[in-house]
Amino acid sequence: MARRSGNRSAPLKRAVSSFRKSDQDALAQLKKGQVVTVVGEVDGKFMHVQLSDCQLAADPLAGQ
């Protein structure tokens, strides 16, 4: 996991992400350990980063 600030990325250890109900099927297909990119709005930080209105980003490596 990484956060992006300008042109820098720094690793995150934990984030809590909230998704829309319409993403439930795509989320159910994820496997433990699978690497994904999540795009969302930062709601705050308290022991971990809280993200809301999240979406799974398209995987640029899919199909390769």
C-alpha positions in Angstrom: 0.0 0.0 0.0 1.3 3.5 -0.7 0.0 7.0 -0.5 0.7 9.5 -3.2 1.5 13.1 -2.4 2.6 15.1 -5.4 5.3 13.0 -7.1 6.2 11.0 -4.0 4.9 7.7 -2.8 5.3 6.4 0.8 4.2 3.0 2.1 1.1 2.7 4.2 0.7 -0.2 6.7 -3.1 -0.1 6.9 -6.1 1.7 5.4 -9.8 1.3 5.9 -11.7 1.8 2.6 -15.4 2.3 2.1 -16.9 1.1 -1.2 -20.3 1.5 -2.9 -22.7 -1.4 -2.8 -22.5 -1.6 -6.6 -18.9 -2.7 -6.2 -19.8 -5.7 -4.0 -19.5 -8.3 -6.8 -16.1 -7.1 -7.9 -14.8 -6.9 -4.3 -16.1 -10.5 -3.7 -13.9 -11.7 -6.5 -10.7 -10.5 -4.8 -8.3 -13.1 -3.4 -6.2 -12.8 -0.2 -2.8 -11.4 -1.2 -4.0 -10.0 -4.5 -2.5 -6.6 -5.4 -5.0 -4.0 -6.3 -5.1 -0.2 -6.7 -7.8 1.6 -4.7 -8.8 5.2 -5.5 -10.7 7.1 -2.9 -11.0 10.3 -0.8 -9.0 10.5 2.5 -11.5 11.0 5.3 -8.9 11.2 8.1 -6.3 9.4 10.0 -6.6 7.7 13.4 -4.2 4.7 13.8 -4.8 4.1 10.1 -5.9 6.1 7.0 -9.6 6.2 6.3 -10.8 6.3 2.7 -14.3 6.9 1.5 -16.1 6.7 -1.9 -13.5 4.1 -3.1 -13.2 2.4 -6.4 -11.0 -0.4 -7.7 -8.8 1.1 -10.4 -8.3 -0.7 -13.7 -5.3 -3.0 -13.6 -2.8 -1.8 -16.2 -1.1 -5.2 -16.2 -4.3 -7.2 -16.9 -4.2 -9.3 -19.9 -0.4 -9.4 -20.1 
